[in-house]
Amino acid sequence: MRSSISTGANGVQLLRLTTLVGLGIMLAACETTSLNGEVATIEREQASDENISSLTQVIRANPNDANAYNVRGSAYGRGGRYREALADFTRALQINPRFYEAYANRALIYRFLGDQGAAAADYNASLRLNAQYDKAYIGRGELYRRAGRSNEAFNDFQRAIRLDTTDPRAYHRRGLIYQERGQHDFAIDDFSTAISLQPEAPEPYRGRAVSYIAQQKLDNAFDDINYALRIDDRTAEGWAIQALILEERGENAQAARAYRKALQLDADYDAARRGLARVGGA
């Protein structure tokens, strides 16, 4: 990720820029590591064992109801029961081969099981059946983004946005690509849109904070990261971003505490370890 921070010949500033790059890379890699928000047609509470049992009764009464399998598969996915989810989405597609939502849902399960080729094939199948399905573009875009194919990812997020999607993930993830390209004004606009669509999601606040740091808008960055930490204080990236802001302000003792918190949550977080060394906390 390129930054607008001027490094000149100052070695300390160069190290801080390296930390910002590391934070950006970690942020991009770690965002959205669960199925929450990604499987269509399901609410979070529907992942409960009680609800899955109810859905099983529906399927027993209607064994050829493709939608029932799709809904139970989504519930299994929410609960981390990926193999059972895969079986249900596959059964839904056997019953209804034109069920484009089930293709996109199964693609996500394949992605989490590590079968990226099968995931891509299912996203493509979903879009062949419905070229206006925004969630399939977003899912395929995320597949591309995580594979380092950022131009293809950007194009898919762009397509979803041009379809007037109200899914905040399209804006958040396009923002991450803008951020990687050093286009922080565009990134901030996208993170802000994602926040307006889902104000209680911490990820866009973290993303926007990183871009604000790159622009040296430290007060804005501090407000964003503190709000993100109020929502979710169990993510190492959040504490490391707060620490970098405090370090930029010269508040080294407070920065050291935040870097230590990041390392408590992720002992392998090199950007936090380097930051802690810089502020004299190692």
Secondary structure, DSSP 8 states (H G I E B T S, - for coil): -------TT-HHHHHHHHHHHHHHHHHHHHS--SSTTTSSS--GGGGSHHHHHHHHHHHHH-TT-HHHHHHHHHHHHHTT-HHHHHHHHHHHHHH-TT-HHHHHHHHHHHHHHT-HHHHHHHHHHHHHH-TT-HHHHHHHHHHHHHTT-HHHHHHHHHHHHHTT---HHHHHHHHHHHHHTT-HHHHHHHHHHHHHH-TT-HHHHHHHHHHHHHTT-HHHHHHHHHHHHHH----HHHHHHHHHHHHHHT-HHHHHHHHHHHHHH-TT-HHHHHHHHHTT--
